[in-house]
């Protein structure tokens, strides 16, 4: 599922790519951020229609990355 952006375009979540680069797992990310594993799985599988800014911040802090590293915006 894609997250549609008002005014056109869409966003996909690319957390798995960063996890792979860092040698980390979804389970590790869940433990590190306090976000439940089912929620991490839904995010990584792009099975969500929204994401809170606090979740993005927690994920980026744990992965030592920026939102640009985990969000791919198309069509703008």
C-alpha positions in Angstrom: 0.0 0.0 0.0 1.2 3.5 -0.8 0.8 6.6 1.3 -0.8 9.2 -1.0 0.2 12.8 -0.6 -2.4 15.5 -0.9 -1.9 17.4 -4.1 -0.4 14.4 -6.0 2.3 11.9 -5.5 2.9 9.1 -3.1 5.4 7.9 -0.6 6.8 4.4 0.1 8.7 3.4 3.2 12.2 2.0 2.6 13.2 1.0 6.1 14.3 -2.5 5.1 17.0 -1.0 2.8 18.5 1.0 5.7 18.2 -2.0 8.0 20.1 -4.2 5.5 22.8 -1.6 5.1 23.3 -1.4 8.9 23.1 -5.1 9.4 20.1 -4.8 11.7 16.7 -6.6 11.8 13.1 -5.5 12.1 13.1 -7.1 15.6 16.1 -5.0 16.6 14.4 -1.8 15.4 11.3 -2.7 17.4 13.3 -3.2 20.5 15.4 -0.1 20.0 12.4 2.2 19.3 9.7 0.8 21.5 7.4 0.5 18.4 5.7 -2.9 18.4 7.0 -5.5 16.0 3.6 -5.8 14.2 3.7 -2.0 13.6 7.3 -2.2 12.3 6.3 -5.0 10.0 3.3 -3.0 8.6 5.6 0.0 8.0 8.3 -2.1 6.3 5.8 -3.9 4.2 4.1 -0.6 3.2 0.8 -1.9 4.6 -0.1 1.4 6.3 -1.8 4.6 5.1 -0.1 6.9 7.6 2.9 7.4 9.9 3.4 9.7 12.8 6.3 12.1 12.9 7.3 10.7 16.3 7.7 7.3 14.7 9.8 8.7 11.9 12.0 10.5 14.5 12.3 7.3 16.6 13.2 5.2 13.6 15.7 7.7 12.3 17.4 8.1 15.7 17.8 4.3 16.1 19.1 3.9 12.6 21.2 7.1 12.7 19.7 8.3 9.4 17.4 11.0 8.1 13.8 10.8 7.0 15.0 11.0 3.4 16.8 7.7 3.9 13.6 5.8 4.9 10.9 7.6 2.9 10.8 7.6 -0.9 8.5 10.3 -2.4 7.4 10.0 -6.0 5.3 12.0 -8.4 5.7 15.5 -7.0 
